[in-house]
Amino acid sequence: MEICESCNKGYMRDYRVRTAKKNHDHRTGNKCDDPECQGPLNDSIINFGEYLDEEIQDSGYYHGDKADLMLSLGSSLRVNPAAEMAK
């Protein structure tokens, strides 16, 4: 997922977009597809020391509470707040 820094539009990609050489560098080098915006696009990866978007975090807790079954693939579930979403 790439997200526009200017207009906040998201673009799902079926190819790798991460190009950063440093951990907290999120710019992909691509531009927003909206001709009126053309803002820089960022990857949506959350690195250690960065915070989840509050809306996404709240949604995770909400859906975690409502779920009858939750699958966790490729995670030790040791990093909070995501680890707390699975009950």
CYANA upper distance limits for C-alpha pairs under 8 A (distance plus 0.5 A):
  1 MET  CA     10 GLY  CA      7.03
  1 MET  CA     11 TYR  CA      6.00
  1 MET  CA     12 MET  CA      5.02
  1 MET  CA     13 ARG  CA      6.37
  1 MET  CA     17 VAL  CA      8.41
  1 MET  CA     43 ASP  CA      6.56
  1 MET  CA     44 SER  CA      6.28
  2 GLU  CA     10 GLY  CA      6.14
  2 GLU  CA     11 TYR  CA      5.62
  2 GLU  CA     12 MET  CA      7.03
  2 GLU  CA     13 ARG  CA      7.89
  2 GLU  CA     17 VAL  CA      7.92
  2 GLU  CA     28 THR  CA      8.38
  2 GLU  CA     41 LEU  CA      6.26
  2 GLU  CA     42 ASN  CA      5.81
  2 GLU  CA     43 ASP  CA      5.14
  2 GLU  CA     44 SER  CA      6.54
  3 ILE  CA      8 ASN  CA      6.25
  3 ILE  CA      9 LYS  CA      6.12
  3 ILE  CA     10 GLY  CA      4.89
  3 ILE  CA     11 TYR  CA      6.82
  3 ILE  CA     41 LEU  CA      5.82
  3 ILE  CA     42 ASN  CA      5.75
  3 ILE  CA     43 ASP  CA      6.89
  3 ILE  CA     44 SER  CA      7.29
  4 CYS  CA      8 ASN  CA      5.14
  4 CYS  CA      9 LYS  CA      5.83
  4 CYS  CA     10 GLY  CA      6.98
  4 CYS  CA     31 LYS  CA      8.12
  4 CYS  CA     32 CYS  CA      6.38
  4 CYS  CA     39 GLY  CA      6.46
  4 CYS  CA     40 PRO  CA      6.34
  4 CYS  CA     41 LEU  CA      4.93
  4 CYS  CA     42 ASN  CA      6.82
  5 GLU  CA     39 GLY  CA      6.58
  5 GLU  CA     40 PRO  CA      6.21
  5 GLU  CA     41 LEU  CA      6.36
  5 GLU  CA     42 ASN  CA      7.18
  6 SER  CA     37 CYS  CA      7.67
  6 SER  CA     39 GLY  CA      5.74
  6 SER  CA     40 PRO  CA      7.67
  7 CYS  CA     37 CYS  CA      7.51
  7 CYS  CA     39 GLY  CA      7.82
  9 LYS  CA     32 CYS  CA      8.39
 13 ARG  CA     17 VAL  CA      8.14
 17 VAL  CA     28 THR  CA      6.41
 17 VAL  CA     43 ASP  CA      7.22
 18 ARG  CA     26 HIS  CA      7.91
 18 ARG  CA     27 ARG  CA      8.37
 18 ARG  CA     28 THR  CA      6.26
 18 ARG  CA     43 ASP  CA      6.72
 19 THR  CA     27 ARG  CA      8.10
 19 THR  CA     28 THR  CA      6.07
 19 THR  CA     29 GLY  CA      8.17
 20 ALA  CA     25 ASP  CA      6.06
 20 ALA  CA     26 HIS  CA      6.87
 20 ALA  CA     27 ARG  CA      7.48
 20 ALA  CA     28 THR  CA      7.49
 21 LYS  CA     25 ASP  CA      7.83
 23 ASN  CA     47 ASN  CA      7.51
 24 HIS  CA     47 ASN  CA      7.47
 26 HIS  CA     42 ASN  CA      5.46
 26 HIS  CA     43 ASP  CA      5.82
 26 HIS  CA     44 SER  CA      8.07
 26 HIS  CA     45 ILE  CA      8.22
 27 ARG  CA     40 PRO  CA      7.43
 27 ARG  CA     41 LEU  CA      6.36
 27 ARG  CA     42 ASN  CA      4.77
 27 ARG  CA     43 ASP  CA      6.91
 28 THR  CA     40 PRO  CA      8.32
 28 THR  CA     41 LEU  CA      6.45
 28 THR  CA     42 ASN  CA      5.95
 28 THR  CA     43 ASP  CA      6.79
 29 GLY  CA     40 PRO  CA      7.42
 29 GLY  CA     41 LEU  CA      7.33
 30 ASN  CA     40 PRO  CA      6.68
 30 ASN  CA     41 LEU  CA      6.03
 31 LYS  CA     38 GLN  CA      5.74
 31 LYS  CA     39 GLY  CA      5.98
 31 LYS  CA     40 PRO  CA      5.19
 31 LYS  CA     41 LEU  CA      5.94
 32 CYS  CA     37 CYS  CA      6.92
 32 CYS  CA     38 GLN  CA      4.96
 32 CYS  CA     39 GLY  CA      5.65
 32 CYS  CA     40 PRO  CA      6.70
 32 CYS  CA     41 LEU  CA      6.63
 33 ASP  CA     37 CYS  CA      8.24
 33 ASP  CA     38 GLN  CA      6.87
 34 ASP  CA     38 GLN  CA      6.48
 46 ILE  CA     50 GLU  CA      6.60
 46 ILE  CA     51 TYR  CA      7.62
 46 ILE  CA     52 LEU  CA      7.39
 52 LEU  CA     56 ILE  CA      7.39
 52 LEU  CA     57 GLN  CA      6.66
 53 ASP  CA     57 GLN  CA      6.67
 54 GLU  CA     58 ASP  CA      6.56
 55 GLU  CA     59 SER  CA      6.66
 56 ILE  CA     60 GLY  CA      6.70
 57 GLN  CA     61 TYR  CA      6.95
 57 GLN  CA     81 PRO  CA      8.42
 57 GLN  CA     82 ALA  CA      8.38
 58 ASP  CA     62 TYR  CA      6.67
 59 SER  CA     63 HIS  CA      6.59
 60 GLY  CA     64 GLY  CA      6.37
 60 GLY  CA     82 ALA  CA      8.34
 60 GLY  CA     85 MET  CA      6.95
 61 TYR  CA     65 ASP  CA      6.66
 61 TYR  CA     85 MET  CA      5.77
 62 TYR  CA     66 LYS  CA      6.95
 63 HIS  CA     67 ALA  CA      6.44
 64 GLY  CA     70 MET  CA      7.88
 64 GLY  CA     85 MET  CA      5.93
 64 GLY  CA     86 ALA  CA      6.49
 64 GLY  CA     87 LYS  CA      7.80
 65 ASP  CA     85 MET  CA      8.13
 65 ASP  CA     87 LYS  CA      8.14
 70 MET  CA     86 ALA  CA      7.28
 72 SER  CA     77 LEU  CA      8.43
 77 LEU  CA     82 ALA  CA      7.72
 77 LEU  CA     83 ALA  CA      5.02
 78 ARG  CA     83 ALA  CA      6.19
 79 VAL  CA     83 ALA  CA      6.01
 80 ASN  CA     84 GLU  CA      6.64
 81 PRO  CA     85 MET  CA      7.51
 82 ALA  CA     86 ALA  CA      8.11
